[in-house]
Every structure is written in structure tokens, then in C-alpha cells.
Amino acid sequence: MTLYLDLSALQSVPVANLNRDDLGSPKQVRYGDALRIRVSSQSWKRVIRHGVEQDLGEKAARTRMVPVKVQQALQKAGWQAELAAFAGAQVAASAGKKGIGTEKAGHTSVLLFLPEAAIEELAVVCTEHREALEKGLDAQQTAEDKTKAKGKENPGQLLPPNRIETILKRRTASIGLLGRMLAELPDANVDGAAQVAHAFTTHAAEPQRDYFTAVDDWLGEAETGSGHLDTAEFSAGVFYRYATVNITDLLKNLEGDAKAARTVVASFAEHFLLSLPQAKKNSTAPHTLPDLGYLAVREHRPLSLAAAFESPVVPDAQGGFSRPSRTTLDAYARNINRLTGERNRPFHGHAVIDPEEELTGLGQAHVSYHQLVEAAVDAALPASGTDTEGQQ
């Protein structure tokens, strides 16, 4: 049996531009024949990942700068810049059977995802094989055609491929949670346990333009005008957000460690509810929390409630979208519960901004998000770990 933790939230966000397109406008999507404001899954997933890594004290990095970081670590240890750069390039060249290609400025041709601690480990391997690296660099420099030799002659793999590959394949909990794909090192691939949906407004919404100026503080008293003027775009609205964690896959990625899985799932759930993308934060400060959080533990398959908003929500008598969005989600959940016969869902519950609000389709009401997360994690991964085998 496969077990999932589904997470849904409704969040009102005021003036903001949480996620921009190539022209700087808030991203959009047409759903139910209405334009909505959208925040990409990558944008929200990144800030969630950073929060989880901060909680766990083990950071990972998505980067093309591994050779550069190795070079910097070696130079810090006293290596000459040219030899350190050559060693960094060799780290990429020695990865796996064919190596990983590099481009200008020593960046790898593909984006890697590895623990930050791996850089020091790679530097240690370079140090252990410094003599071979020095000879390789000398051979390259003394080639007959030096111009042709620089960057084009392949000195071969001077570092042990198996050790380099082992280091690049190391995982952190966030890698086990979110996954990793690297065609050059297929054994390093990890099927992520978490899926994050694009957030979108529950109602029709479009970007708005803001004309702004900046004053030059040192203009003379007789001088008028601004030092800078421009236009920017922003949006506002109530967003439906959804993510799911495959508990069974997470346990597999964490080698069956139920205690670690509880910690990771609790951290992910907390940061799903409390995080916010940081784009344009200094000029908008849109630091709100969700009005509603809904968590459900499901068997066999996950279930998003996004379809509740295929017909755009209309404002209530006071002109707001938050309460109508909660009411719409609750009504849709009741109908889903009826269709599924309340089966294959060992737990569901919610926490809401108004404790007097009755949301009968969203399970037991909890006072706080903290209590809600604790209850969901206990249902998905009992503290005793006694049913871990049954979940796999």
C-alpha cells in the first residue's frame, strides 16, 4: 500500500509580484475561462526546500559551479590558481565513465544537485592526487601547440571516477524529498517523494501597473523632477496551493528511517504552510499566512482539490474572496468525500483563521497549524514506526 500526505492551503496575498515571467509581469494562467495569477511550483518549492534544509542543518545546492567551488576551496588551502582551476575541471572530467562537460568560466554543462559538504570531500580527493594533477597540468602546458592545448587537449581522467561519482551521488534529506535527475550519472538519480503544484488565484485576476518615481536626494532646491521613473506590475488575490508527499517513496529514499521521515515530513508541511517566495519583498512586503490549511493522509493515490475553483469564485457582500474561497473548497471536499465514500483516507483535518467557521468537509478542526501538522504526521508515520513495513 502506498501512502500520501496531501497538503492544501488558501492564502490571501496583497500587492505583490511573487513570481515574474520573462517580461517582469506576474505569471498567469487561464482556468475556467478566466485569467488567474499564478505562482510556479519551482518558485514556492525553492523557498520550502531552503526552510527544510535550515531545519535539518544539512544544505544542498543546485549548481553548475562545482568545479569553481572546488577551485576556491583548493586556493584557500594554498594551491596556485592555475593548478586549482585544473583540479576543479578534473572533478567534472572524472565523474563517471565519460565525465561531465564544462563550459566557460568552469561551469558544468548541466545543473547538479548535491550536498554542500561534498565540495570539501572533492577537495580532499584532489589533494590526495595532487601529484597526478601537477603532472597532467605540466603535460598540457608543454604541449607543442600551447594555444591548441589549452582547454582542448583531453588529459584523461586523473582523479578516481568511482570516488568522484560516489561523492556526487550523496544525498541529503531534501534530495530524497525533492528528487534529482542527472543523465550523465544515472545511478545518482532520485525519484522525489514530494510534488508541488502551481498556485493560482481562486478568482479572476490580472496584473496591474504601478507607475513609480525615485527622488534624487541631492538635487538643488530649484531643480525639479525625479532621479528615476518607471513602471512595474503587481497583483493581488487569494491563492489555492497544493502539494503531496509520497510517504512510501520518502521512506525508501531515507532507507527506511521512519524517525527521519517524520522529521522531514513535519518540516515540509510546516514550510508549505508558512513560507512565501521572496521576489520583490522589499517593495511589497506581502508577508501573509494562509487563512486555511487542510491536510489529508490518503492511500493508493493523492488528490488535489484545485478543481473546486474551475469556476472562479465571486466576492461576498463585503467584497472579499477569502471566505467564499473557503466555503467553495469545503463544499467541493464534501462532494469528493461522498464520491469516494470516505474510503482510503485514514486522516484529514484543517486549521482556519475563524475558529467559529464550520467546515464539515475538511475533517477535524485544529486550533493551530502546529497541531494540524503533528496530527497528520502521527497518522502518516506513527512515532513507534511499527507499521513502517506495512507502508512499503
Secondary structure, DSSP 8 states (H G I E B T S, - for coil): --EEEEEEEEEEEEEE-SSB-TTSSB-EEEETTEEEEEE-HHHHHHHHHHHHHHHHT--EEEES-HHHHHHHHHHHTT--HHHHHHHHHHHHHTSTTT---B-GGG-BSS-EEEETTHHHHHHHHHHHTHHHHHHHHHHHHTSSSHHHHTTTS-----S-HHHHHHHHT---HHHHHH-B--TTSGGG-B--SEEE--EEESS----EEEEEEE--TT--TT--S-SEEEEEEEEEEEEEEEEEEEHHHHHHHTTT-HHHHHHHHHHHHHHHHH----TTHHHH------SEEEEEEEESS----GGGGSS-----TTS-SHHHHHHHHHHHHHHHHHHHTT-S-SEEEEEES-TT---GGG-EE-SSHHHHHHHHHHHHS-TT-TTHHHH-
